[in-house]
Amino acid sequence: MPQQLYQAIDLVAKKEKKAKAQVIREALEKDMERKQGNAGETLLKLAAMAKKYNWKGPKDLSVNHDKYLYEKT
């Protein structure tokens, strides 16, 4: 671990009266949540892209989704 990062972790741990391991865990959890995002947000972005680029799909997709998912092409 770079010395500068170690010192930053040590400073936060002392300031918040936590173990360094806890500071690291919390930082990792926060970053993972940010990177993973929210499934609902992702679907909304996908829907916005579909609208923007005028994507089209089968008219019966909501009824026959299994057929389209598992059918071999």
C-alpha positions as CSV (number, residue, x, y, z in Angstrom):
1,M,0.0,0.0,0.0
2,P,1.4,3.4,-0.9
3,Q,2.6,5.4,2.1
4,Q,0.4,8.3,1.3
5,L,-2.7,6.1,1.3
6,Y,-1.7,4.4,4.5
7,Q,-1.3,7.8,6.2
8,A,-4.7,9.0,5.0
9,I,-6.4,5.8,6.3
10,D,-4.5,6.2,9.6
11,L,-5.6,9.8,9.9
12,V,-9.3,9.0,9.2
13,A,-9.2,6.1,11.6
14,K,-7.9,8.3,14.4
15,K,-10.3,11.1,13.6
16,E,-13.3,8.8,13.6
17,K,-12.0,6.6,16.4
18,K,-12.2,3.5,14.3
19,A,-9.9,0.6,13.4
20,K,-8.0,1.1,10.1
21,A,-9.6,-2.2,8.9
22,Q,-13.0,-0.7,9.5
23,V,-12.1,2.5,7.6
24,I,-10.9,0.4,4.7
25,R,-14.0,-1.8,4.7
26,E,-16.3,1.2,4.7
27,A,-14.4,2.8,1.8
28,L,-14.6,-0.4,-0.2
29,E,-18.3,-0.9,0.5
30,K,-19.0,2.7,-0.5
31,D,-17.1,2.4,-3.7
32,M,-18.7,-0.9,-4.6
33,E,-22.2,0.5,-4.1
34,R,-21.3,3.4,-6.3
35,K,-19.9,1.2,-9.1
36,Q,-22.7,-1.3,-9.0
37,G,-25.4,1.3,-8.9
38,N,-29.1,0.6,-8.5
39,A,-30.8,-1.9,-10.8
40,G,-33.8,0.4,-11.2
41,E,-31.5,3.3,-12.3
42,T,-29.8,1.0,-14.8
43,L,-33.1,-0.1,-16.3
44,L,-34.3,3.5,-16.6
45,K,-31.1,4.4,-18.4
46,L,-31.6,1.5,-20.7
47,A,-35.2,2.6,-21.4
48,A,-34.0,6.1,-22.1
49,M,-31.4,4.8,-24.6
50,A,-34.0,2.7,-26.3
51,K,-36.2,5.7,-26.7
52,K,-33.4,8.0,-27.9
53,Y,-32.1,5.6,-30.5
54,N,-35.6,4.3,-31.5
55,W,-34.9,0.7,-30.6
56,K,-37.6,-1.7,-31.6
57,G,-38.4,-5.2,-30.4
58,P,-41.0,-7.9,-31.0
59,K,-44.6,-6.7,-30.4
60,D,-45.3,-9.8,-28.3
61,L,-42.2,-9.7,-26.2
62,S,-44.1,-9.2,-22.9
63,V,-46.1,-12.4,-23.6
64,N,-43.4,-14.6,-25.2
65,H,-40.3,-13.5,-23.4
66,D,-39.3,-17.1,-22.6
67,K,-39.5,-18.0,-26.3
68,Y,-37.1,-15.1,-27.2
69,L,-34.8,-15.7,-24.3
70,Y,-34.3,-19.5,-24.8
71,E,-34.9,-19.9,-28.5
72,K,-31.8,-20.9,-30.4
73,T,-31.0,-18.6,-33.4
